Amino acid sequence: MAIRVAVNHRTQYVYDRAISLSPHVIRLRPAPHSRTPIVSYSLRVVPEQHFINWQQDPFGNFLARLVFPERTDRLIIEVDLVADMVVINPFDFYTEDYALEFPFDYEPLLKKELGPYLEVAEAGPQIQAWLRSVSRQKQNSVDFLVDLNRRLQSDIAYIVRMEPGVQSCEETLTLARGSCRDSAHLLVQILRHLGLAARFTSGYLIQLKPDVKPLEGPAGSEVDFVDLHAWAEVFVPGAGWIGLDPTSGMLAGEGHIPLACTPAPQSAAAISGNAERANTDFQFHMHLTRLDERRRVTAPYDDRDWASIDALGQLVDRRLNEGDVRLTIGGEPTFVSASDMDSPQWTIAALGDDKRRLAIALLHELAREFTQGGVPHFGQGKWYPGEPLPRWALSWIWRADGQPLWKDAALFADEAADEGFTMEQAGTLADDICAGLDLPNRALVEAKEKAHDGAAAEVPIGLVLPLASAVDEGFSETEQPDGSTRWVTSLWRTDGGAIELIAGDSALGYRLPLNTLPLKPDEERPREYSPLQNRAALRSGGTTAPGGAVAERPDHFAPRILRTALAIEVRNGHLYVFLPPLQRAETFLDLLSVIESATAKNECKIILEGYLPAFDPRLQKLSVTPDPGVIEVNIHPAQSWEQLVERTETLYAAAHRVGLISEKFMLDGRHSGTGGGNHITLGGPTPADSPLLRRPTLLASLLTYWQLHPSLSYLFSGRFIGPTSQAPRVDEARHESLYELEIAMERVHSDECPPWLVDRLFRNLLTDVTGNTHRAEFCIDKLYAPESQTGRLGLLELRAFEMPPHPRMSLVQSLLIRILVAWFWKQPLHRRLVRWNTALHDRFMLPFYVRRDIEEVVSDLNRHGFVFKAEWLEPFFEFRFPFCGQVHVDGMELEVRTALEPWHVTGEEPAGGATARYVDSSLERLQVRVSGLDRNRYTVTANTIALPLQPTGQVNEYVAGVRFKAWQMHSGLHPTIPVHAPLKFDIVDLEAKHSVGGCTYHVEHPGGRNPDTFPVNANEAEARRLARFRPEHTGGPLTPRTPRENADYPCTLDLRRL
């Protein structure tokens, strides 16, 4: 995003008497080929009695020739310029085929034209020795120039040298140091020796403090600054002049503003002229000021804005506490690799080695920040159709009361290191665990891989202990006398004395042949505990010291064969302890205590895996899991604004430290979230505390308000929206559901509504078009679903939120939701729902109408006592609706922005032995906004077709959408309709029947440089976006074509339907 800056450069000579000055030449005006846009420029000279003539030298540089008719006691030259610091990709150029590899020869005519830039001025022994080390082997020309520039930067140390002129190449190489002028002159001579045309460049160097320090490479300037600088430029056929800065070792970019480019340094001096001899006081001053900064995702809020946001968050907290709302807010933020943009694991695949490595690193970072005395758990997560195994799931569990769940973290192994453990250590560890559980080790049974094709079974890889809580299984009404868990086991009889595991790659505990165990039809199921029941405080856990062998007693064995077990497996040199499913936190706590004691006694390290403990609010948990292209983090919910701020900012910082980021860039440079979403969950400290269960009108009010204001669905969403997306609105493609939803809401507002009824009323309405209850904007799968304990947690999941690239943007989203909860808790909202029909995918796809709608939301919030500012949402508009470009024509301004487009999912097709449904993402939409337009005289066209301009309410300002086919899919809608890109927008004079100006929007690089790798950072992405916008209009006579009337989409020109 462009940052407008002002540069003030003042040079002052004060003499001890009035003297005569010869004519002076000033070279302080940006050169015509400067790629950084110069908005304005001024030159002030003292004495004011002078004559000035602007001219251009033989090399095209601007010169100001000054003549001073009278004597003066001072000379002041002050430059003031304003520039837009748009990102420029220094590698965005084309190279002629014959110059693709170095060395190459210029074509004869070109070589003659470049004559002054090929003349070698110095050929001393030092430069000759340096040149002998330069390889002349055939190599890519760009790579050669980059390496040459970097090598010179490493060989020559930079110093500030105030003496005029430049050092000779011999002196610079001998001293191995020099100013920017010296290094630039040396590089020019080296390039000419190598047969490359080069010139010396003087100019301004602007460096802005980066919003975010990079993970790798130089951190950049700590402050904004500007200075006079010098660098070299080399001429590459096809590319033209390419700037090489040997001081930094980088190519010249947007911060390099050339003033004079000449064959020799002497003719590039900023100021040239003579004066009478006199004592002179010389001073110079350079200052850089940021004039205008659009809100951007790397710096969305300044300190003053954030102080206001934080104060509002504290106010909302007080309102929530006064109303006894007991709201918690959590989420499922997602992250991607900062260094790998292209591999499948960070684009489409769920699993990958690097993804697991970064997930483990992030888990440990978060554990250090949030937990104390917790335990890591490496378990299994979701299992999706078509995937051979369930995905892994990494968790960290700790006690909510701050007491340690585990005392010695050094007992946990690093999965990346081979500890070299064997079955011998596994056996002694298993014996000590049995002793700690007060169970006989006779119940332990070895586990082997199943033999195949008549081969003998392999050696044991682990030990299995059938295990359960006697109380939870209904075998006993009381625990041990000391209050600890009464454990029971059973004997698993096998023919060979060992269990043969089911074949596979999963952990041992998941591959037990449980279907071979006897099962009685009347066996009771384990006792279940309701998530809503009250629970006593957990006792302080102490480490049990394992004793010797336990004498068998009848009560050690369950009256039936147990089907749950603890297992110890030797895998990759590690000892993995597989935890059985446990119903209560107390039993989980006791089992961990025994495992820790046994592990410490054996001086070994373990990795916990298996089943997580059943939900219990006395235990806190965070988890890191894989999803297609992303890592998903389930952070523990926050009960206050202060907690939410601390946890969100800590999470983003931890992810950044391990090499994860919260944004992606598309091939064409468009900015997007991670693609995995940032689902927000609302609930209470316990399910019984959930405000959504205690006051069901809160859910109805939120549903109503979201339906009334489509901006809440679209401003914060990802790119894939619409009826077949991951989180469709309740009224997208299921318009009849609004009628049914109003009936359900009437029941909520009028009757007593127990928790089970809330689920029954909305479950069949909050779905996607296939009836999937999870893929809905408002997901109530975990509110009070009857199927399982994990479905009755009192949680509402808002799934239409994309991952914001900055933590404070995420916090502003959450603040908006917290305000709405505070409002609707006190004043439930009961209104008739709006039938938006096609307006939903017409008006509300354009940023103008989304902005107008969200401003109504902001007005509502302020009316109810919450001072929320609309400008706080500006970063979301810049992120969601990227600026493409604008042109100014005769007092009119035409701006193009990206708009939203709901994509269709096509019908089922065979794909790789399975069935797939593809997303038709070939359609795109733009918004065109024009101001200062006289509709009686002018109109705006897209590819010569008049746009359906809609008035905005501002005088002579109009807006319209353009829907077009950006690329051709192998399988999609309307295969015979061609691609409409590029789009050429014109402001047409209806009387003259001629375009007076316009612009062209390309969906790919207009020069054919279409990269097949994703941008590595925001700068490269912005450069790609800017390259696709060109200020140019349609030439010749132009009579706008009238499109077919489209009553369904009156605000949008659909180029597929003319």
Secondary structure, DSSP 8 states (H G I E B T S, - for coil): --EEEEEEEEEEEEEEEEE-B--EEE--S--TT--S-EEEEEEEEESSS-EEEEEE-TTS-EEEEEE--S-EEEEEEEEEEEEE-----TT-----GGGSEES----HHHHHHTGGGT------HHHHHHHHTS--S-EEHHHHHHHHHHHHHHHSEE----SSS---HHHHHHHTEE-HHHHHHHHHHHHHHTT--EEEEEEEEEE---SS--SSS----SS-EEEEEEEEEEEETTTEEEEEETTTTEE--TTEEEEEEESSGGGG-SEE--B-S--EEEEEEEEEEEEEE--BTTB---HHHHHHHHHHHHHHHHHHHHTT---EEEEE-EEEESS-SSSGGGTT-S--HHHHHHHHHHHHHHHHHH-SS-EEEEEE----TT-SS--EEEEEEEETTS--S-S-GGGB--TTS-----HHHHHHHHHHHHHHTT--GGG-EEEEE---TT-------EEEEE-EETTTTTS-S---TTS---EEB-----SSSEEEE-SSSS-GGGS--GGGS---TT--------TTS--------------S-----GGGB-SS----EEEEEEETTEEEEEE---S-HHHHHHHHHHHHHHHHHHT--EEEEE------TTEEEEEEEEETTEEEEEEEEESSHHHHHHHHHHHHHHHHHHTEES-EE-TT--EE--SS--EEEEE-SSGGG-HHHH-THHHHHHHHHHHH-THHHHTT--S--STTSSS--TTSS-TTHHHHHHHHHHHHHHS---HHHHHHHHTTTSS-TT--SSSSSEE-TTTS-TT-GGG-S--EEE------SSHHHHHHHHHHHHHHHHHHHHS---------GGGGGTGGGSHHHHHHHHHHHHHHHHHTT----GGGGHHHHHHHS-EEEEEEETTEEEEEEE-----EEEEEEEETTEEEEEEE--EEEEEEEEES--TTTEEEEETTEE---EE-SSTTEEEEEEEEE-S--SS-S-TTS----SEEEEEEETTTTEEEEEEEE-SS-TTS---SS--SSHHHHHHHHHHTEE-----SB---B-----SS-TTEEETT--
